[in-house]
Amino acid sequence: MKTFVPRCLCFPHVKLQRCLVNVTAAPGQTVSLPCRGPRDTDITVVEWSRAEPEPEQVFLYRDKKPDPQNQSPSFQNRVELRDRQMKDGDVSLTLKNVTRNDTGRYECRVQTEANSLPEPVSIIQLDVHQKGESVSGESVSGESVSGESVSGETVESVSVFLFIFW
């Protein structure tokens, strides 16, 4: 009797997955909005925008440096990439001294030499509430932000798998 052992080849570069991440903070805190682009490739452009309540540019990186030209004034001098080297595709954004006005939906887009700015890689819902205020049954603390949660909502996922039996 022959035994067939399945072999699986995965083409991860074809995979596009976006999740909604919820981040909760108190006014005055520093938060990290997570986003990861492709690894092992040069990232040429990173664009962070706030889609809600009104569309505006939060942060733009291109030509190997931040480009503040069209940045919304409310984010000037308050945002930067968490890892300026973007190691392993980490293009998370650090937002300092958050206010209630920062509440909204943020989107991260990444461009490499191989693609143009696609649909958002990450969608972040930031909610800023006073210390001690109850949010979805959890209290907002006055300490460092640990209120990051992935809703489990996969907006889009495309993977290519090839199974070969021999």
Secondary structure per residue as TSV (DSSP state, phi and psi in degrees):
chain	resnum	aa	ss	phi	psi
A	1	M	-	360.0	130.5
A	2	K	-	-87.8	141.2
A	3	T	-	-107.1	127.3
A	4	F	-	-97.0	124.2
A	5	V	-	-104.6	117.2
A	6	P	E	-70.3	137.0
A	7	R	E	-115.1	137.2
A	8	C	E	-120.7	129.5
A	9	L	E	-110.7	127.4
A	10	C	E	-115.1	137.2
A	11	F	-	-107.8	85.4
A	12	P	G	-65.7	-22.9
A	13	H	G	-68.5	-12.8
A	14	V	G	-89.5	-13.5
A	15	K	-	-79.5	131.6
A	16	L	E	-129.1	116.2
A	17	Q	E	-133.4	130.3
A	18	R	E	-125.5	135.1
A	19	C	E	-125.0	150.7
A	20	L	E	-87.9	123.9
A	21	V	E	-113.9	132.2
A	22	N	E	-101.4	129.6
A	23	V	E	-124.8	130.0
A	24	T	E	-118.8	137.4
A	25	A	E	-146.5	164.2
A	26	A	-	-102.6	152.1
A	27	P	T	-53.4	139.3
A	28	G	T	93.7	-15.8
A	29	Q	-	-77.9	165.8
A	30	T	-	-105.6	130.6
A	31	V	E	-121.2	156.8
A	32	S	E	-114.4	123.9
A	33	L	E	-98.8	110.8
A	34	P	-	-75.6	140.0
A	35	C	-	-159.4	137.1
A	36	R	B	-130.7	123.7
A	37	G	-	-91.8	-170.7
A	38	P	-	-68.2	146.6
A	39	R	S	-91.1	163.2
A	40	D	S	57.6	32.4
A	41	T	S	-151.0	152.3
A	42	D	-	-75.8	125.2
A	43	I	E	-88.6	123.6
A	44	T	E	-98.9	-31.1
A	45	V	E	-140.5	136.1
A	46	V	E	-125.7	125.3
A	47	E	E	-123.9	121.8
A	48	W	E	-108.2	130.7
A	49	S	E	-136.9	158.7
A	50	R	E	-106.7	119.6
A	51	A	E	-84.2	-30.8
A	52	E	E	-133.0	146.6
A	53	P	S	-75.2	-29.2
A	54	E	S	-129.4	138.0
A	55	P	-	-62.4	130.8
A	56	E	E	-158.5	152.4
A	57	Q	E	-82.9	126.9
A	58	V	E	-94.4	-44.8
A	59	F	E	-158.8	139.6
A	60	L	E	-135.3	129.7
A	61	Y	E	-118.3	123.2
A	62	R	E	-159.2	161.8
A	63	D	T	55.0	35.8
A	64	K	T	64.7	24.8
A	65	K	E	-161.1	160.0
A	66	P	E	-62.9	143.6
A	67	D	-	-122.4	97.2
A	68	P	-	-84.5	5.0
A	69	Q	T	-54.0	-46.6
A	70	N	T	-107.4	16.4
A	71	Q	-	-69.9	137.3
A	72	S	-	-60.2	133.4
A	73	P	G	-55.3	-30.7
A	74	S	G	-68.2	-14.7
A	75	F	G	-106.5	-5.6
A	76	Q	T	-61.9	135.9
A	77	N	T	64.7	14.7
A	78	R	T	-123.4	-5.6
A	79	V	E	-127.5	147.5
A	80	E	E	-161.5	159.6
A	81	L	E	-68.6	138.9
A	82	R	S	-63.0	-39.6
A	83	D	-	-124.4	102.2
A	84	R	T	-63.1	-21.6
A	85	Q	T	-81.8	-15.0
A	86	M	-	54.8	40.2
A	87	K	G	-61.8	140.2
A	88	D	G	54.8	26.3
A	89	G	G	79.0	10.7
A	90	D	B	-73.3	108.3
A	91	V	-	-119.8	30.7
A	92	S	-	-61.2	149.2
A	93	L	E	-109.2	133.7
A	94	T	E	-97.5	125.9
A	95	L	E	-116.3	118.2
A	96	K	-	-94.8	152.0
A	97	N	S	49.7	58.2
A	98	V	-	-65.2	150.3
A	99	T	-	-127.6	169.1
A	100	R	G	-58.4	-30.6
A	101	N	G	-66.7	-15.6
A	102	D	G	-81.1	-10.1
A	103	T	-	-57.3	135.6
A	104	G	E	157.6	-175.6
A	105	R	E	-101.1	123.6
A	106	Y	E	-109.2	146.3
A	107	E	E	-128.7	140.1
A	108	C	E	-115.3	129.1
A	109	R	E	-124.2	142.9
A	110	V	E	-129.1	134.9
A	111	Q	E	-119.8	137.4
A	112	T	E	-119.1	178.9
A	113	E	T	-64.0	-22.4
A	114	A	T	-90.4	-12.3
A	115	N	-	-143.9	163.5
A	116	S	-	-93.7	179.0
A	117	L	-	-65.1	108.8
A	118	P	-	-85.0	-165.2
A	119	E	S	-59.7	162.5
A	120	P	-	-56.8	140.3
A	121	V	S	-80.7	-39.5
A	122	S	E	-131.6	143.5
A	123	I	E	-124.2	121.6
A	124	I	E	-118.6	130.4
A	125	Q	E	-102.4	111.6
A	126	L	E	-99.9	127.0
A	127	D	E	-121.1	123.7
A	128	V	E	-110.3	121.3
A	129	H	-	-133.1	154.8
A	130	Q	-	-61.6	151.5
A	131	K	T	-56.0	138.8
A	132	G	T	81.8	-13.7
A	133	E	-	-70.5	135.2
A	134	S	E	-80.7	130.0
A	135	V	E	-128.7	114.2
A	136	S	T	51.8	40.9
A	137	G	T	81.3	-0.4
A	138	E	E	-116.4	142.6
A	139	S	E	-88.0	138.8
A	140	V	-	-83.1	125.2
A	141	S	-	-90.9	167.0
A	142	G	S	-94.5	10.7
A	143	E	S	-98.6	-162.3
A	144	S	S	-61.9	153.0
A	145	V	-	-77.5	121.8
A	146	S	-	-127.7	15.6
A	147	G	E	-85.7	42.8
A	148	E	E	-100.0	129.3
A	149	S	E	-144.3	143.4
A	150	V	E	-94.5	128.3
A	151	S	E	-73.0	-11.3
A	152	G	E	82.2	-1.0
A	153	E	E	-82.5	109.5
A	154	T	E	-88.9	116.7
A	155	V	E	-75.2	-42.2
A	156	E	E	-156.8	137.0
A	157	S	E	-147.6	123.8
A	158	V	E	-130.3	120.6
A	159	S	-	-131.0	149.5
A	160	V	-	-115.5	120.5
A	161	F	E	-119.9	141.0
A	162	L	E	-125.1	117.3
A	163	F	E	-100.2	128.5
A	164	I	E	-123.9	130.3
A	165	F	E	-109.1	129.7
A	166	W	-	-151.2	360.0
